């Protein structure tokens, strides 16, 4: 159990002792120690506590349970070589797949040669 003087000097709990009449300090000390034991036993992330003027400490909010570090273990990544048959296609080799892929004439795009001609200068640098 934490001593009464240590709790009074603790900056986190000093405001509780300021709100309680000194006659009831043993009550707040006793109930704070009870809340500490409950917090340790509950395995929660946090408690939000309040205090009444006669020293009764109450728990206003209990945080979430602490997550178990062994709960989530991702599967190790495995890399298949490109020669694996699952990477293959069901299309026959002699079938032209160009009708599936976007073409310049169907998609209305610009040919790569025309794109580079627009971006790059057409005259060589003379310096």
CNS distance restraints for C-alpha pairs under 8 A (distance, minus, plus):
assign (resid   1 and name CA) (resid  33 and name CA) 6.33 0.50 0.50
assign (resid   2 and name CA) (resid   6 and name CA) 6.78 0.50 0.50
assign (resid   2 and name CA) (resid   7 and name CA) 6.87 0.50 0.50
assign (resid   2 and name CA) (resid  33 and name CA) 6.97 0.50 0.50
assign (resid   3 and name CA) (resid   7 and name CA) 6.40 0.50 0.50
assign (resid   3 and name CA) (resid  29 and name CA) 7.97 0.50 0.50
assign (resid   4 and name CA) (resid   8 and name CA) 6.20 0.50 0.50
assign (resid   4 and name CA) (resid  26 and name CA) 7.57 0.50 0.50
assign (resid   4 and name CA) (resid  29 and name CA) 6.06 0.50 0.50
assign (resid   5 and name CA) (resid   9 and name CA) 6.20 0.50 0.50
assign (resid   6 and name CA) (resid  10 and name CA) 6.15 0.50 0.50
assign (resid   7 and name CA) (resid  13 and name CA) 6.30 0.50 0.50
assign (resid   7 and name CA) (resid  14 and name CA) 7.26 0.50 0.50
assign (resid   7 and name CA) (resid  29 and name CA) 7.52 0.50 0.50
assign (resid   8 and name CA) (resid  13 and name CA) 6.49 0.50 0.50
assign (resid   8 and name CA) (resid  14 and name CA) 5.25 0.50 0.50
assign (resid   8 and name CA) (resid  17 and name CA) 6.40 0.50 0.50
assign (resid   9 and name CA) (resid  13 and name CA) 7.63 0.50 0.50
assign (resid   9 and name CA) (resid  14 and name CA) 6.12 0.50 0.50
assign (resid  10 and name CA) (resid  14 and name CA) 5.86 0.50 0.50
assign (resid  11 and name CA) (resid  15 and name CA) 7.57 0.50 0.50
assign (resid  13 and name CA) (resid  17 and name CA) 6.77 0.50 0.50
assign (resid  14 and name CA) (resid  18 and name CA) 6.32 0.50 0.50
assign (resid  15 and name CA) (resid  19 and name CA) 6.32 0.50 0.50
assign (resid  16 and name CA) (resid  20 and name CA) 6.51 0.50 0.50
assign (resid  16 and name CA) (resid  51 and name CA) 6.58 0.50 0.50
assign (resid  17 and name CA) (resid  21 and name CA) 7.59 0.50 0.50
assign (resid  17 and name CA) (resid  22 and name CA) 7.66 0.50 0.50
assign (resid  17 and name CA) (resid  25 and name CA) 6.90 0.50 0.50
assign (resid  17 and name CA) (resid  28 and name CA) 7.72 0.50 0.50
assign (resid  19 and name CA) (resid  51 and name CA) 8.00 0.50 0.50
assign (resid  19 and name CA) (resid  52 and name CA) 7.83 0.50 0.50
assign (resid  19 and name CA) (resid  53 and name CA) 6.01 0.50 0.50
assign (resid  20 and name CA) (resid  24 and name CA) 6.55 0.50 0.50
assign (resid  20 and name CA) (resid  25 and name CA) 6.91 0.50 0.50
assign (resid  20 and name CA) (resid  52 and name CA) 7.25 0.50 0.50
assign (resid  20 and name CA) (resid  53 and name CA) 4.71 0.50 0.50
assign (resid  20 and name CA) (resid  54 and name CA) 5.83 0.50 0.50
assign (resid  20 and name CA) (resid  55 and name CA) 5.71 0.50 0.50
assign (resid  21 and name CA) (resid  25 and name CA) 6.92 0.50 0.50
assign (resid  21 and name CA) (resid  53 and name CA) 6.82 0.50 0.50
assign (resid  21 and name CA) (resid  54 and name CA) 6.71 0.50 0.50
assign (resid  21 and name CA) (resid  55 and name CA) 7.83 0.50 0.50
assign (resid  24 and name CA) (resid  28 and name CA) 6.57 0.50 0.50
assign (resid  24 and name CA) (resid  54 and name CA) 5.67 0.50 0.50
assign (resid  24 and name CA) (resid  55 and name CA) 5.59 0.50 0.50
assign (resid  25 and name CA) (resid  29 and name CA) 6.06 0.50 0.50
assign (resid  25 and name CA) (resid  55 and name CA) 6.51 0.50 0.50
assign (resid  26 and name CA) (resid  30 and name CA) 6.05 0.50 0.50
assign (resid  27 and name CA) (resid  31 and name CA) 6.15 0.50 0.50
assign (resid  27 and name CA) (resid  54 and name CA) 7.66 0.50 0.50
assign (resid  27 and name CA) (resid  55 and name CA) 5.37 0.50 0.50
assign (resid  27 and name CA) (resid  56 and name CA) 6.68 0.50 0.50
assign (resid  28 and name CA) (resid  32 and name CA) 5.85 0.50 0.50
assign (resid  28 and name CA) (resid  54 and name CA) 7.87 0.50 0.50
assign (resid  28 and name CA) (resid  55 and name CA) 4.29 0.50 0.50
assign (resid  28 and name CA) (resid  56 and name CA) 5.86 0.50 0.50
assign (resid  28 and name CA) (resid  57 and name CA) 6.50 0.50 0.50
assign (resid  29 and name CA) (resid  33 and name CA) 6.28 0.50 0.50
assign (resid  30 and name CA) (resid  34 and name CA) 6.40 0.50 0.50
assign (resid  31 and name CA) (resid  35 and name CA) 6.19 0.50 0.50
assign (resid  31 and name CA) (resid  55 and name CA) 7.80 0.50 0.50
assign (resid  31 and name CA) (resid  56 and name CA) 6.44 0.50 0.50
assign (resid  31 and name CA) (resid  57 and name CA) 5.72 0.50 0.50
assign (resid  32 and name CA) (resid  36 and name CA) 6.16 0.50 0.50
assign (resid  32 and name CA) (resid  57 and name CA) 6.37 0.50 0.50
assign (resid  33 and name CA) (resid  37 and name CA) 6.27 0.50 0.50
assign (resid  34 and name CA) (resid  38 and name CA) 6.23 0.50 0.50
assign (resid  35 and name CA) (resid  39 and name CA) 6.04 0.50 0.50
assign (resid  35 and name CA) (resid  57 and name CA) 7.71 0.50 0.50
assign (resid  35 and name CA) (resid  58 and name CA) 7.96 0.50 0.50
assign (resid  35 and name CA) (resid  59 and name CA) 7.71 0.50 0.50
assign (resid  36 and name CA) (resid  40 and name CA) 6.23 0.50 0.50
assign (resid  37 and name CA) (resid  41 and name CA) 6.18 0.50 0.50
assign (resid  38 and name CA) (resid  42 and name CA) 5.93 0.50 0.50
assign (resid  39 and name CA) (resid  43 and name CA) 6.69 0.50 0.50
assign (resid  39 and name CA) (resid  44 and name CA) 6.76 0.50 0.50
assign (resid  39 and name CA) (resid  46 and name CA) 7.82 0.50 0.50
assign (resid  39 and name CA) (resid  47 and name CA) 7.19 0.50 0.50
assign (resid  40 and name CA) (resid  44 and name CA) 7.89 0.50 0.50
assign (resid  42 and name CA) (resid  65 and name CA) 7.94 0.50 0.50
assign (resid  43 and name CA) (resid  65 and name CA) 6.12 0.50 0.50
assign (resid  43 and name CA) (resid  66 and name CA) 6.05 0.50 0.50
assign (resid  44 and name CA) (resid  62 and name CA) 7.06 0.50 0.50
assign (resid  44 and name CA) (resid  63 and name CA) 5.70 0.50 0.50
assign (resid  44 and name CA) (resid  64 and name CA) 5.67 0.50 0.50
assign (resid  44 and name CA) (resid  65 and name CA) 4.38 0.50 0.50
assign (resid  44 and name CA) (resid  66 and name CA) 5.35 0.50 0.50
assign (resid  45 and name CA) (resid  63 and name CA) 5.32 0.50 0.50
assign (resid  45 and name CA) (resid  64 and name CA) 5.73 0.50 0.50
assign (resid  45 and name CA) (resid  65 and name CA) 6.02 0.50 0.50
assign (resid  45 and name CA) (resid  66 and name CA) 5.53 0.50 0.50
assign (resid  46 and name CA) (resid  62 and name CA) 6.24 0.50 0.50
assign (resid  46 and name CA) (resid  63 and name CA) 4.75 0.50 0.50
assign (resid  46 and name CA) (resid  64 and name CA) 7.39 0.50 0.50
assign (resid  47 and name CA) (resid  59 and name CA) 6.65 0.50 0.50
assign (resid  47 and name CA) (resid  60 and name CA) 7.56 0.50 0.50
assign (resid  47 and name CA) (resid  61 and name CA) 5.74 0.50 0.50
assign (resid  47 and name CA) (resid  62 and name CA) 4.76 0.50 0.50
assign (resid  47 and name CA) (resid  63 and name CA) 5.80 0.50 0.50
assign (resid  48 and name CA) (resid  59 and name CA) 5.89 0.50 0.50
assign (resid  48 and name CA) (resid  60 and name CA) 5.42 0.50 0.50
assign (resid  48 and name CA) (resid  61 and name CA) 4.91 0.50 0.50
assign (resid  48 and name CA) (resid  62 and name CA) 6.51 0.50 0.50
assign (resid  48 and name CA) (resid  63 and name CA) 7.97 0.50 0.50
assign (resid  49 and name CA) (resid  57 and name CA) 6.76 0.50 0.50
assign (resid  49 and name CA) (resid  58 and name CA) 5.63 0.50 0.50
assign (resid  49 and name CA) (resid  59 and name CA) 4.42 0.50 0.50
assign (resid  49 and name CA) (resid  60 and name CA) 5.38 0.50 0.50
assign (resid  49 and name CA) (resid  61 and name CA) 7.07 0.50 0.50
assign (resid  50 and name CA) (resid  57 and name CA) 5.70 0.50 0.50
assign (resid  50 and name CA) (resid  58 and name CA) 5.40 0.50 0.50
assign (resid  50 and name CA) (resid  59 and name CA) 6.37 0.50 0.50
assign (resid  50 and name CA) (resid  60 and name CA) 6.53 0.50 0.50
assign (resid  51 and name CA) (resid  55 and name CA) 6.12 0.50 0.50
assign (resid  51 and name CA) (resid  56 and name CA) 5.58 0.50 0.50
assign (resid  51 and name CA) (resid  57 and name CA) 4.42 0.50 0.50
assign (resid  51 and name CA) (resid  58 and name CA) 6.22 0.50 0.50
assign (resid  52 and name CA) (resid  56 and name CA) 5.29 0.50 0.50
assign (resid  52 and name CA) (resid  57 and name CA) 6.60 0.50 0.50
assign (resid  67 and name CA) (resid  71 and name CA) 7.61 0.50 0.50
assign (resid  80 and name CA) (resid  84 and name CA) 6.55 0.50 0.50
assign (resid  82 and name CA) (resid  87 and name CA) 6.67 0.50 0.50
assign (resid  83 and name CA) (resid  87 and name CA) 7.49 0.50 0.50
assign (resid  84 and name CA) (resid  88 and name CA) 7.58 0.50 0.50
assign (resid  91 and name CA) (resid  95 and name CA) 6.82 0.50 0.50
assign (resid  97 and name CA) (resid 101 and name CA) 6.81 0.50 0.50
assign (resid  98 and name CA) (resid 102 and name CA) 7.49 0.50 0.50
assign (resid  98 and name CA) (resid 103 and name CA) 7.43 0.50 0.50
assign (resid  99 and name CA) (resid 103 and name CA) 7.85 0.50 0.50
assign (resid 102 and name CA) (resid 106 and name CA) 6.90 0.50 0.50
assign (resid 102 and name CA) (resid 107 and name CA) 6.09 0.50 0.50
assign (resid 103 and name CA) (resid 107 and name CA) 5.75 0.50 0.50
assign (resid 103 and name CA) (resid 108 and name CA) 7.98 0.50 0.50
assign (resid 103 and name CA) (resid 109 and name CA) 7.92 0.50 0.50
assign (resid 104 and name CA) (resid 108 and name CA) 5.58 0.50 0.50
assign (resid 104 and name CA) (resid 109 and name CA) 5.09 0.50 0.50
assign (resid 104 and name CA) (resid 110 and name CA) 6.50 0.50 0.50
assign (resid 104 and name CA) (resid 111 and name CA) 6.48 0.50 0.50
assign (resid 105 and name CA) (resid 109 and name CA) 7.23 0.50 0.50
assign (resid 110 and name CA) (resid 114 and name CA) 6.48 0.50 0.50
assign (resid 110 and name CA) (resid 115 and name CA) 6.51 0.50 0.50
assign (resid 111 and name CA) (resid 115 and name CA) 6.44 0.50 0.50
assign (resid 112 and name CA) (resid 116 and name CA) 6.34 0.50 0.50
assign (resid 113 and name CA) (resid 117 and name CA) 6.25 0.50 0.50
assign (resid 114 and name CA) (resid 118 and name CA) 6.35 0.50 0.50
assign (resid 115 and name CA) (resid 119 and name CA) 6.47 0.50 0.50
assign (resid 116 and name CA) (resid 120 and name CA) 5.83 0.50 0.50
assign (resid 117 and name CA) (resid 121 and name CA) 7.24 0.50 0.50
assign (resid 117 and name CA) (resid 122 and name CA) 6.93 0.50 0.50
